Amino acid sequence: MEGFEKKKAIYDPSIIAKTVHLIRNPFDNVVSRFHLKRNQMIGQADTDWLDSYPDDKTGFRAFCAYLNKKFHSQERDISIGKGLRDIFSRYQTTPCLSDFVRYFLWHNHALNATKTLGVESMTLYYEDYGVNDNTSYELINFLGLNITHRLEKFRAGGGYLDHFEQEEIESVKLLAREISYEDTWTLLRRYFN
C-alpha cells in the first residue's frame, strides 16, 4: 500500500495455539475491498479517483474493469503457473477476477496452515454475527478469554449481490469450484446455493 513500508515478518509457529477462520460472503468481500480503496482515496483527497469510481454499483464495476485491465496487462510479467494463467484466461470477464482468485486461494492456504500446524480451529461466518447473538460468546469461550464489559451489537455490512449479474455469479461459482480445495468448497458452498 502506498505510504506504508512493507516488512516481512516470520512468526514462530509454536506460539500458535488455536486459529479462528473467519469467512465472509466472497461477493461482499470483493465489494468491501472496493470500499476500502475508496476510503484510502478519501484519505488522500484524490477527487479525480473518487469521481471516476463513485460509491455505487457503477463505480464498483468501473473499478473492477480497471483492475481486470491492469491485471491482464501485467499478467505476462507475473510469475504464475500455467494452471492459473489458464484460469485467468477463461474467467477474464469476471468482475474483479484477481480479487476473487485471491479470496479463494487465501482460504485454501488458511485451511492448509491450520492442518499443518495441527492446532484447534474454529470456523465463523461473518454473517452469523448479525443473526446469532451467541457468536461472540462462542468465540470468546473458544479463545479462553473473559468478558470484561458488555458486548456491543454487531452491525453487519454487505448484501452486495446486486452489484453482479446472474451469469457473473455463476462464473464465480465455477471459478470457486475449480480452484478451491475440497475443504474450502465445503465451507464456501453456502454462498452459491
Backbone as a chain_set.jsonl record, in Angstrom:
{"seq": "MEGFEKKKAIYDPSIIAKTVHLIRNPFDNVVSRFHLKRNQMIGQADTDWLDSYPDDKTGFRAFCAYLNKKFHSQERDISIGKGLRDIFSRYQTTPCLSDFVRYFLWHNHALNATKTLGVESMTLYYEDYGVNDNTSYELINFLGLNITHRLEKFRAGGGYLDHFEQEEIESVKLLAREISYEDTWTLLRRYFN", "coords": {"N": [[0.839, -1.176, 0.0], [0.392, 2.229, -0.658], [2.376, 4.641, 0.993], [2.969, 3.141, 3.18], [5.45, 1.224, 4.72], [6.546, -1.918, 3.74], [7.164, -4.801, 5.597], [8.696, -7.858, 5.984], [7.566, -10.484, 7.922], [8.164, -13.192, 10.017], [6.731, -15.617, 11.934], [7.13, -17.617, 14.825], [5.891, -20.778, 14.6], [5.232, -22.265, 16.845], [4.064, -20.646, 18.713], [1.442, -20.479, 18.153], [-1.596, -21.442, 19.259], [-4.287, -21.827, 18.758], [-6.603, -21.376, 16.037], [-8.702, -19.036, 14.343], [-10.953, -19.111, 11.842], [-12.31, -16.925, 9.856], [-14.984, -16.379, 7.754], [-16.316, -14.678, 5.025], [-19.0, -13.721, 2.886], [-18.038, -14.141, -0.43], [-18.698, -12.306, -2.481], [-19.552, -10.014, -1.102], [-17.157, -9.537, 0.207], [-15.391, -8.839, -1.873], [-16.594, -6.48, -2.858], [-16.333, -4.975, -0.557], [-13.584, -4.63, -0.5], [-13.312, -2.811, -2.54], [-14.62, -0.654, -1.302], [-12.777, -0.182, 0.738], [-10.582, 0.704, -0.771], [-11.707, 3.073, -1.775], [-11.993, 4.49, 0.631], [-9.3, 4.837, 1.254], [-8.579, 6.547, -0.841], [-10.19, 8.729, -0.261], [-8.937, 9.545, 2.082], [-6.585, 10.427, 0.952], [-7.469, 12.536, -0.418], [-8.066, 12.323, -3.143], [-9.733, 13.408, -5.506], [-10.163, 13.083, -8.242], [-9.885, 10.318, -8.651], [-11.951, 9.427, -6.982], [-14.156, 10.558, -8.273], [-14.078, 9.109, -10.608], [-14.699, 6.588, -9.735], [-17.411, 6.19, -8.33], [-19.259, 5.694, -5.218], [-21.014, 3.33, -5.653], [-22.878, 0.811, -7.485], [-22.172, 1.216, -10.186], [-19.705, 2.566, -9.955], [-18.243, 0.589, -8.624], [-18.224, -1.459, -10.582], [-16.827, -0.182, -12.625], [-14.388, 0.112, -11.36], [-13.689, -2.598, -11.07], [-13.404, -3.278, -13.794], [-11.2, -1.708, -14.413], [-9.281, -2.941, -12.689], [-9.225, -5.55, -13.804], [-8.28, -4.99, -16.391], [-5.804, -3.856, -15.773], [-4.569, -6.017, -14.454], [-4.568, -7.911, -16.531], [-2.841, -6.674, -18.339], [-0.482, -6.831, -16.917], [-0.123, -9.477, -16.53], [1.597, -11.118, -18.094], [4.026, -10.493, -17.033], [4.022, -11.522, -14.534], [4.962, -14.078, -12.362], [3.386, -16.834, -12.636], [1.902, -20.049, -12.52], [1.083, -22.256, -15.304], [-1.488, -23.297, -14.947], [-2.901, -21.372, -13.384], [-2.677, -19.233, -15.146], [-4.238, -20.158, -17.272], [-6.721, -20.228, -15.993], [-7.121, -17.48, -15.473], [-7.368, -16.643, -18.07], [-9.703, -17.979, -18.97], [-11.689, -16.923, -17.29], [-11.722, -14.203, -17.645], [-13.636, -12.173, -17.991], [-14.935, -11.952, -15.614], [-15.953, -9.835, -13.048], [-13.536, -8.027, -11.158], [-11.689, -10.156, -11.069], [-9.079, -10.934, -10.121], [-9.289, -10.371, -7.4], [-11.237, -12.216, -6.562], [-9.886, -14.626, -7.116], [-7.711, -14.337, -5.364], [-9.132, -14.351, -2.925], [-10.242, -17.019, -2.84], [-7.883, -18.569, -2.926], [-6.639, -17.646, -0.609], [-8.289, -18.709, 1.415], [-7.881, -21.435, 0.918], [-5.165, -21.598, 1.647], [-5.331, -20.828, 4.34], [-6.772, -22.955, 5.505], [-4.998, -25.029, 4.946], [-2.734, -24.21, 6.413], [-3.692, -24.391, 9.043], [-4.124, -27.159, 9.24], [-1.496, -28.068, 8.85], [-0.207, -26.971, 11.075], [-1.538, -28.315, 13.039], [-3.364, -27.474, 14.983], [-6.137, -26.584, 17.123], [-9.124, -25.357, 15.673], [-11.537, -22.833, 14.954], [-14.301, -22.204, 12.967], [-15.894, -19.418, 11.723], [-18.654, -17.61, 10.418], [-18.986, -14.515, 8.957], [-21.516, -13.39, 8.53], [-23.057, -14.63, 10.456], [-22.736, -13.233, 12.801], [-24.584, -11.19, 12.73], [-27.029, -12.439, 13.024], [-26.988, -14.266, 15.06], [-26.793, -13.988, 18.347], [-25.117, -15.341, 20.049], [-22.695, -15.806, 18.832], [-20.401, -14.155, 19.307], [-19.943, -14.751, 21.999], [-19.407, -17.48, 21.849], [-17.005, -17.408, 20.405], [-15.337, -15.985, 22.216], [-15.342, -17.79, 24.344], [-14.14, -20.029, 23.057], [-11.572, -19.028, 22.654], [-10.737, -18.858, 25.227], [-11.024, -16.581, 26.754], [-12.014, -13.896, 28.98], [-15.035, -12.151, 29.557], [-15.096, -8.759, 29.878], [-16.64, -6.539, 29.741], [-19.815, -5.201, 28.628], [-20.885, -6.511, 25.533], [-20.933, -4.959, 22.382], [-23.613, -4.569, 20.039], [-23.453, -6.251, 16.978], [-22.912, -4.749, 13.854], [-23.629, -5.532, 10.8], [-22.166, -5.316, 7.573], [-22.646, -5.318, 4.034], [-24.331, -7.447, 1.635], [-24.227, -7.266, -1.182], [-24.869, -8.541, -3.574], [-26.358, -7.521, -5.631], [-24.623, -6.062, -7.134], [-23.646, -7.635, -9.075], [-24.187, -9.475, -12.092], [-26.386, -12.23, -12.904], [-25.142, -14.236, -14.492], [-22.497, -13.673, -13.952], [-22.306, -14.315, -11.272], [-22.681, -17.05, -11.454], [-20.377, -17.655, -12.914], [-18.387, -17.001, -11.05], [-18.962, -18.943, -9.182], [-18.251, -21.284, -10.618], [-15.524, -20.742, -10.902], [-14.757, -20.72, -8.185], [-15.279, -23.379, -7.543], [-13.447, -24.622, -9.144], [-10.853, -23.782, -8.274], [-10.789, -24.011, -5.539], [-9.849, -25.917, -2.678], [-11.205, -29.081, -1.661], [-12.083, -29.017, 1.029], [-12.233, -26.254, 1.392], [-14.209, -25.554, -0.474], [-16.373, -26.866, 0.7], [-16.812, -25.236, 2.912], [-17.499, -22.843, 1.657], [-19.614, -23.227, -0.087], [-22.176, -22.541, 0.71], [-22.631, -19.95, -0.109], [-23.29, -20.103, -2.729], [-25.574, -21.499, -3.269]], "CA": [[0.0, 0.0, 0.0], [1.136, 3.479, -0.712], [2.531, 5.332, 2.264], [3.31, 2.197, 4.246], [6.608, 0.397, 4.439], [6.273, -3.34, 3.918], [8.189, -5.543, 6.299], [8.412, -9.276, 6.025], [7.592, -10.998, 9.29], [8.019, -14.636, 10.154], [6.401, -15.917, 13.311], [7.415, -18.971, 15.283], [4.613, -21.491, 14.611], [4.943, -22.865, 18.148], [3.29, -19.724, 19.545], [0.038, -20.556, 17.726], [-2.304, -22.495, 19.99], [-5.59, -22.004, 18.132], [-6.88, -20.456, 14.937], [-10.08, -18.689, 14.048], [-11.095, -18.935, 10.397], [-13.481, -16.087, 9.623], [-15.361, -16.426, 6.344], [-17.339, -13.705, 4.619], [-19.504, -13.925, 1.533], [-16.999, -13.644, -1.346], [-19.172, -11.138, -3.225], [-19.469, -8.895, -0.158], [-15.745, -9.298, 0.483], [-14.796, -8.136, -3.014], [-17.128, -5.112, -2.863], [-15.738, -4.295, 0.598], [-12.225, -4.217, -0.88], [-13.529, -1.564, -3.294], [-14.894, 0.393, -0.31], [-11.504, 0.117, 1.39], [-9.806, 1.536, -1.695], [-12.342, 4.401, -1.778], [-11.63, 5.162, 1.88], [-7.908, 5.262, 1.116], [-8.552, 7.704, -1.745], [-10.759, 9.838, 0.504], [-7.854, 9.984, 2.96], [-5.581, 11.114, 0.139], [-8.184, 13.624, -1.093], [-7.919, 12.102, -4.585], [-11.077, 13.627, -6.045], [-10.251, 12.518, -9.596], [-10.144, 8.885, -8.498], [-13.281, 9.277, -6.396], [-15.142, 10.875, -9.316], [-14.046, 8.012, -11.586], [-15.242, 5.371, -9.127], [-18.365, 6.58, -7.273], [-19.596, 4.674, -4.224], [-22.233, 2.65, -6.052], [-22.654, -0.329, -8.37], [-21.471, 1.687, -11.382], [-18.31, 2.811, -9.577], [-17.629, -0.709, -8.354], [-17.999, -2.183, -11.834], [-15.75, 0.524, -13.321], [-13.162, -0.252, -10.648], [-13.361, -3.981, -11.459], [-12.91, -3.247, -15.175], [-9.834, -1.177, -14.304], [-8.424, -3.984, -12.123], [-9.055, -6.633, -14.772], [-7.409, -4.498, -17.465], [-4.461, -3.711, -15.189], [-4.007, -7.347, -14.232], [-4.322, -8.552, -17.827], [-1.648, -6.065, -18.938], [0.698, -7.227, -16.132], [-0.124, -10.928, -16.374], [2.768, -11.75, -18.719], [5.198, -10.203, -16.214], [3.854, -12.151, -13.231], [5.371, -15.478, -12.347], [2.329, -17.735, -12.201], [1.913, -21.307, -13.26], [0.203, -22.372, -16.455], [-2.853, -23.528, -14.483], [-3.522, -20.083, -13.036], [-2.761, -18.432, -16.364], [-5.417, -20.662, -17.99], [-7.902, -19.781, -15.247], [-7.294, -16.052, -15.729], [-7.828, -16.501, -19.447], [-11.09, -18.459, -19.086], [-12.613, -16.133, -16.468], [-11.277, -12.81, -17.75], [-14.74, -11.2, -17.941], [-15.47, -11.915, -14.252], [-15.554, -8.58, -12.382], [-12.539, -8.123, -10.08], [-11.229, -11.546, -11.092], [-7.911, -11.178, -9.262], [-9.741, -10.37, -6.001], [-11.887, -13.496, -6.29], [-8.835, -15.65, -7.068], [-7.006, -14.119, -4.091], [-10.028, -14.78, -1.849], [-10.316, -18.482, -2.772], [-6.564, -19.095, -2.579], [-6.382, -17.325, 0.797], [-8.98, -19.695, 2.251], [-7.13, -22.683, 0.749], [-3.946, -21.512, 2.457], [-5.709, -20.79, 5.759], [-7.09, -24.331, 5.92], [-3.762, -25.805, 4.882], [-1.879, -23.813, 7.54], [-4.268, -24.953, 10.266], [-3.823, -28.603, 9.229], [-0.048, -28.238, 9.012], [0.134, -26.649, 12.462], [-2.174, -29.292, 13.915], [-3.976, -26.78, 16.119], [-7.586, -26.5, 17.158], [-9.594, -24.225, 14.89], [-12.964, -22.518, 14.954], [-14.731, -21.518, 11.757], [-17.006, -18.493, 11.925], [-19.133, -16.891, 9.251], [-19.227, -13.096, 9.228], [-22.955, -13.124, 8.531], [-23.657, -15.177, 11.672], [-22.707, -12.231, 13.863], [-25.782, -10.375, 12.674], [-28.266, -13.2, 13.283], [-26.825, -15.134, 16.226], [-26.174, -13.223, 19.433], [-24.153, -16.172, 20.769], [-21.452, -15.967, 18.074], [-19.289, -13.507, 20.024], [-19.687, -15.504, 23.231], [-18.765, -18.733, 21.438], [-15.634, -17.062, 20.062], [-14.636, -15.659, 23.461], [-15.179, -19.056, 25.054], [-13.156, -20.83, 22.327], [-10.243, -18.443, 22.874], [-10.413, -18.912, 26.647], [-10.964, -15.22, 27.272], [-13.075, -13.475, 29.887], [-15.778, -10.963, 29.158], [-14.815, -7.714, 30.863], [-17.643, -5.487, 29.618], [-20.939, -5.55, 27.758], [-20.527, -6.56, 24.122], [-21.753, -4.126, 21.503], [-24.354, -5.261, 18.986], [-22.726, -6.282, 15.708], [-23.562, -4.103, 12.72], [-23.083, -6.175, 9.594], [-22.203, -4.651, 6.278], [-22.738, -6.315, 2.973], [-25.533, -7.571, 0.841], [-23.868, -6.619, -2.44], [-25.088, -9.399, -4.742], [-26.939, -6.718, -6.706], [-23.526, -5.484, -7.914], [-23.235, -8.657, -10.029], [-25.21, -10.096, -12.938], [-26.546, -13.647, -12.576], [-24.11, -15.044, -15.176], [-21.23, -13.432, -13.257], [-22.381, -15.11, -10.042], [-22.434, -18.437, -11.889], [-18.969, -17.736, -13.295], [-17.605, -17.021, -9.805], [-19.185, -20.272, -8.609], [-17.389, -22.22, -11.36], [-14.152, -20.414, -10.513], [-14.564, -21.207, -6.814], [-15.259, -24.841, -7.577], [-12.24, -25.055, -9.851], [-9.575, -23.534, -7.594], [-10.877, -24.252, -4.091], [-9.697, -27.275, -2.161], [-12.498, -29.666, -1.294], [-12.464, -28.47, 2.338], [-12.591, -24.853, 1.191], [-15.5, -25.542, -1.146], [-17.377, -27.256, 1.689], [-17.101, -24.056, 3.739], [-17.967, -21.709, 0.854], [-20.742, -23.55, -0.982], [-23.398, -21.874, 1.181], [-22.792, -18.687, -0.82], [-23.593, -20.357, -4.143], [-26.779, -22.333, -3.38]], "C": [[0.881, 1.235, 0.0], [1.204, 4.115, 0.671], [2.899, 4.437, 3.427], [4.511, 1.37, 3.814], [6.238, -1.063, 4.705], [7.458, -3.987, 4.616], [7.77, -7.002, 6.332], [8.556, -9.752, 7.467], [7.39, -12.504, 9.256], [7.816, -14.92, 11.636], [6.74, -17.375, 13.611], [6.086, -19.711, 15.381], [4.262, -22.07, 15.981], [4.134, -21.933, 19.053], [1.791, -19.764, 19.205], [-0.623, -21.734, 18.417], [-3.642, -22.829, 19.348], [-5.688, -21.046, 16.944], [-8.38, -20.204, 14.841], [-10.134, -18.383, 12.554], [-12.41, -18.203, 10.165], [-13.759, -16.043, 8.127], [-16.473, -15.425, 6.095], [-17.771, -14.038, 3.193], [-18.492, -13.342, 0.539], [-17.433, -12.402, -2.133], [-19.113, -9.889, -2.343], [-18.016, -8.528, 0.116], [-15.095, -8.485, -0.639], [-15.311, -6.698, -3.08], [-16.543, -4.323, -1.693], [-14.297, -3.864, 0.317], [-12.286, -2.925, -1.707], [-13.79, -0.414, -2.322], [-13.616, 0.791, 0.435], [-10.656, 1.033, 0.51], [-10.388, 2.952, -1.756], [-11.961, 5.17, -0.509], [-10.177, 5.627, 1.858], [-7.812, 6.515, 0.243], [-9.189, 8.939, -1.098], [-9.683, 10.417, 1.418], [-6.769, 10.748, 2.224], [-6.177, 12.305, -0.622], [-8.035, 13.546, -2.612], [-9.295, 12.191, -5.247], [-11.226, 13.084, -7.462], [-10.583, 11.034, -9.525], [-11.568, 8.671, -7.988], [-14.383, 9.585, -7.403], [-15.216, 9.751, -10.355], [-14.726, 6.759, -11.064], [-16.188, 5.739, -7.984], [-18.744, 5.389, -6.394], [-20.966, 4.056, -4.525], [-21.87, 1.501, -6.986], [-21.858, 0.076, -9.612], [-19.994, 1.923, -11.092], [-17.568, 1.519, -9.307], [-17.289, -1.429, -9.65], [-16.897, -1.512, -12.666], [-14.409, 0.183, -12.683], [-12.729, -1.671, -11.018], [-12.81, -4.039, -12.881], [-11.476, -2.734, -15.206], [-8.884, -2.253, -13.774], [-8.168, -5.108, -13.116], [-8.12, -6.221, -15.898], [-5.97, -4.39, -16.976], [-3.813, -5.077, -15.002], [-3.669, -8.013, -15.551], [-3.059, -7.989, -18.479], [-0.376, -6.472, -18.209], [0.892, -8.736, -16.075], [1.138, -11.582, -16.943], [4.039, -11.529, -17.899], [5.159, -10.888, -14.848], [4.226, -13.617, -13.337], [4.253, -16.331, -11.752], [2.389, -18.983, -13.06], [0.913, -21.294, -14.397], [-1.246, -22.557, -16.029], [-3.569, -22.239, -14.141], [-3.669, -19.192, -14.259], [-3.99, -18.853, -17.189], [-6.706, -20.203, -17.317], [-8.163, -18.306, -15.519], [-7.811, -15.813, -17.141], [-9.303, -16.877, -19.589], [-12.092, -17.549, -18.369], [-12.353, -14.632, -16.568], [-12.399, -11.777, -17.713], [-15.395, -11.133, -16.56], [-15.02, -10.622, -13.573], [-14.579, -8.836, -11.233], [-11.988, -9.55, -9.946], [-10.075, -11.798, -10.131], [-8.295, -11.177, -7.783], [-10.434, -11.682, -5.642], [-10.856, -14.625, -6.207], [-8.088, -15.547, -5.749], [-7.837, -14.625, -2.911], [-10.033, -16.308, -1.721], [-8.971, -19.099, -2.391], [-6.232, -18.815, -1.114], [-7.036, -18.366, 1.698], [-8.352, -21.082, 2.104], [-5.911, -22.688, 1.671], [-4.257, -21.501, 3.954], [-6.014, -22.191, 6.268], [-5.841, -25.196, 5.941], [-2.845, -25.486, 6.066], [-2.385, -24.413, 8.84], [-3.971, -26.447, 10.36], [-2.347, -28.853, 9.493], [0.371, -27.991, 10.457], [-0.462, -27.651, 13.446], [-2.795, -28.667, 15.15], [-5.493, -26.795, 15.996], [-8.031, -25.236, 16.419], [-11.105, -24.075, 15.016], [-13.273, -21.767, 13.666], [-15.958, -20.682, 12.078], [-17.377, -17.859, 10.592], [-19.508, -15.476, 9.671], [-20.714, -12.82, 9.403], [-23.639, -13.632, 9.797], [-23.67, -14.173, 12.821], [-23.995, -11.419, 13.896], [-27.062, -11.099, 13.047], [-28.191, -14.066, 14.531], [-26.075, -14.373, 17.309], [-25.109, -14.016, 20.182], [-22.798, -16.271, 20.072], [-20.261, -15.365, 18.806], [-18.929, -14.278, 21.287], [-18.997, -16.839, 22.92], [-17.296, -18.505, 21.095], [-14.803, -16.781, 21.313], [-14.355, -16.919, 24.265], [-14.11, -19.927, 24.387], [-11.732, -20.332, 22.596], [-9.825, -18.445, 24.343], [-10.283, -17.543, 27.279], [-12.128, -14.963, 28.219], [-13.759, -12.244, 29.329], [-15.596, -9.922, 30.257], [-15.811, -6.56, 30.797], [-18.747, -5.966, 28.673], [-20.494, -5.502, 26.296], [-21.488, -5.707, 23.304], [-22.458, -5.003, 20.468], [-23.587, -5.145, 17.677], [-23.553, -5.611, 14.616], [-22.931, -4.623, 11.439], [-23.172, -5.235, 8.405], [-22.395, -5.727, 5.225], [-24.08, -6.33, 2.29], [-25.353, -6.954, -0.531], [-24.062, -7.502, -3.669], [-25.652, -8.606, -5.916], [-25.871, -6.025, -7.563], [-23.073, -6.425, -9.035], [-24.436, -9.146, -10.834], [-25.258, -11.585, -12.614], [-25.481, -14.51, -13.243], [-22.734, -14.843, -14.543], [-21.182, -14.227, -11.956], [-22.104, -16.581, -10.367], [-20.974, -18.641, -12.272], [-18.068, -17.809, -12.06], [-17.772, -18.376, -9.117], [-18.302, -21.304, -9.296], [-15.917, -22.007, -11.006], [-13.849, -20.961, -9.126], [-14.424, -22.714, -6.8], [-13.959, -25.35, -8.179], [-10.967, -24.877, -9.025], [-9.612, -23.759, -6.086], [-10.566, -25.705, -3.78], [-11.076, -27.789, -1.774], [-12.991, -29.122, 0.051], [-12.914, -27.009, 2.23], [-13.976, -24.758, 0.563], [-16.622, -25.911, -0.171], [-17.776, -26.068, 2.555], [-17.762, -22.921, 2.958], [-19.243, -21.984, 0.069], [-22.044, -22.88, -0.555], [-23.672, -20.577, 0.433], [-23.224, -18.863, -2.282], [-24.829, -21.221, -4.327], [-27.971, -21.505, -3.819]], "O": [[1.964, 1.26, 0.584], [0.225, 4.127, 1.418], [3.118, 4.917, 4.539], [4.575, 0.882, 2.685], [5.69, -1.397, 5.756], [8.612, -3.745, 4.261], [6.632, -7.332, 6.667], [9.544, -9.455, 8.138], [6.531, -13.011, 8.534], [8.619, -14.518, 12.479], [6.641, -18.244, 12.744], [5.227, -19.316, 16.17], [3.09, -22.339, 16.245], [3.576, -22.382, 20.055], [0.977, -19.151, 19.895], [-0.255, -22.886, 18.188], [-4.084, -23.978, 19.386], [-4.965, -20.053, 16.857], [-9.201, -21.045, 15.208], [-9.436, -17.492, 12.071], [-13.487, -18.79, 10.265], [-12.88, -15.712, 7.331], [-17.439, -15.338, 6.853], [-16.993, -14.572, 2.402], [-18.125, -12.173, 0.652], [-16.605, -11.537, -2.417], [-18.674, -8.83, -2.791], [-17.681, -7.351, 0.243], [-14.336, -7.551, -0.375], [-14.528, -5.783, -3.337], [-16.284, -3.127, -1.824], [-13.842, -2.846, 0.838], [-11.419, -2.059, -1.587], [-13.247, 0.677, -2.493], [-13.405, 1.968, 0.726], [-10.084, 2.013, 0.987], [-9.635, 3.925, -1.784], [-11.645, 6.358, -0.569], [-9.857, 6.694, 2.384], [-7.053, 7.435, 0.551], [-8.768, 10.066, -1.361], [-9.535, 11.635, 1.516], [-6.111, 11.615, 2.799], [-5.479, 12.989, -1.37], [-7.895, 14.568, -3.284], [-9.934, 11.174, -5.512], [-12.318, 12.664, -7.844], [-11.454, 10.548, -10.247], [-12.299, 7.829, -8.509], [-15.432, 8.941, -7.388], [-16.28, 9.477, -10.911], [-15.263, 5.963, -11.835], [-15.827, 5.621, -6.813], [-18.57, 4.233, -6.779], [-21.93, 4.226, -3.777], [-20.693, 1.25, -7.244], [-20.964, -0.654, -10.038], [-19.131, 1.533, -11.878], [-16.413, 1.359, -9.702], [-16.185, -1.953, -9.799], [-16.123, -2.196, -13.336], [-13.414, -0.013, -13.381], [-11.546, -1.922, -11.252], [-11.855, -4.769, -13.146], [-10.637, -3.261, -15.937], [-7.808, -2.461, -14.335], [-7.037, -5.571, -13.26], [-7.266, -7.001, -16.318], [-5.035, -4.783, -17.674], [-2.648, -5.271, -15.348], [-2.605, -8.615, -15.687], [-2.295, -8.729, -19.098], [0.701, -6.464, -18.804], [1.932, -9.222, -15.63], [1.687, -12.5, -16.334], [5.012, -12.271, -18.04], [6.132, -10.844, -14.095], [3.847, -14.304, -14.285], [4.177, -16.526, -10.539], [2.873, -18.956, -14.191], [0.02, -20.449, -14.457], [-2.148, -22.029, -16.679], [-4.71, -22.028, -14.554], [-4.663, -18.48, -14.399], [-4.694, -18.004, -17.737], [-7.668, -19.834, -17.991], [-9.304, -17.917, -15.77], [-8.596, -14.894, -17.378], [-10.063, -16.173, -20.253], [-13.234, -17.426, -18.812], [-12.726, -13.876, -15.67], [-12.138, -10.608, -17.429], [-16.314, -10.34, -16.355], [-13.822, -10.34, -13.527], [-14.776, -9.752, -10.433], [-11.846, -10.072, -8.84], [-10.095, -12.785, -9.396], [-7.694, -11.904, -6.991], [-10.244, -12.204, -4.543], [-10.943, -15.482, -5.327], [-7.856, -16.558, -5.086], [-7.302, -15.256, -2.0], [-9.85, -16.837, -0.625], [-8.928, -20.053, -1.614], [-5.615, -19.647, -0.449], [-6.41, -18.853, 2.64], [-8.299, -21.833, 3.079], [-5.661, -23.66, 2.384], [-3.527, -22.099, 4.745], [-5.562, -22.572, 7.348], [-5.651, -26.003, 6.851], [-2.248, -26.389, 6.652], [-1.594, -24.892, 9.653], [-3.611, -26.947, 11.426], [-1.988, -29.741, 10.266], [1.205, -28.715, 11.0], [0.047, -27.817, 14.554], [-2.761, -29.249, 16.234], [-6.05, -26.99, 14.915], [-7.398, -24.186, 16.526], [-11.841, -25.05, 15.164], [-12.586, -20.807, 13.319], [-16.937, -21.18, 12.635], [-16.518, -17.607, 9.748], [-20.257, -15.277, 10.627], [-21.117, -12.102, 10.317], [-24.692, -13.118, 10.175], [-24.517, -14.253, 13.711], [-24.446, -11.006, 14.965], [-28.071, -10.464, 13.353], [-29.215, -14.55, 15.013], [-24.871, -14.143, 17.2], [-24.281, -13.429, 20.878], [-21.843, -16.771, 20.665], [-19.216, -16.007, 18.912], [-17.751, -14.441, 21.609], [-18.106, -17.267, 23.654], [-16.44, -19.314, 21.453], [-13.689, -17.287, 21.448], [-13.261, -17.093, 24.803], [-13.266, -20.502, 25.074], [-10.806, -21.129, 22.745], [-8.696, -18.078, 24.671], [-9.522, -17.36, 28.229], [-13.099, -15.719, 28.252], [-13.123, -11.397, 28.701], [-15.903, -10.175, 31.422], [-15.832, -5.702, 31.68], [-18.621, -6.997, 28.013], [-19.812, -4.567, 25.877], [-22.7, -5.735, 23.515], [-21.946, -6.051, 20.077], [-23.125, -4.063, 17.313], [-24.747, -5.876, 14.476], [-21.841, -4.205, 11.049], [-24.123, -4.468, 8.259], [-22.309, -6.918, 5.522], [-24.855, -5.375, 2.352], [-26.212, -6.208, -1.0], [-23.467, -7.231, -4.712], [-25.446, -8.978, -7.071], [-26.192, -5.46, -8.609], [-22.222, -6.063, -9.848], [-25.553, -9.222, -10.324], [-24.285, -12.143, -12.107], [-24.966, -15.434, -12.614], [-21.894, -15.741, -14.592], [-20.133, -14.751, -11.583], [-21.382, -17.263, -9.641], [-20.399, -19.69, -11.984], [-17.108, -18.579, -12.026], [-16.821, -18.895, -8.532], [-17.668, -22.117, -8.624], [-15.162, -22.964, -10.832], [-12.812, -21.589, -8.912], [-13.551, -23.26, -6.125], [-13.437, -26.387, -7.769], [-10.086, -25.735, -9.07], [-8.574, -23.703, -5.426], [-10.962, -26.61, -4.515], [-12.005, -27.004, -1.583], [-14.17, -28.804, 0.199], [-13.859, -26.59, 2.897], [-14.815, -23.976, 1.01], [-17.703, -25.324, -0.22], [-18.949, -25.912, 2.894], [-18.504, -22.125, 3.533], [-19.889, -21.045, -0.395], [-22.929, -22.674, -1.386], [-24.822, -20.147, 0.345], [-23.489, -17.885, -2.98], [-25.111, -21.644, -5.448], [-29.071, -22.037, -3.967]]}, "num_chains": 1, "name": "protein.A"}
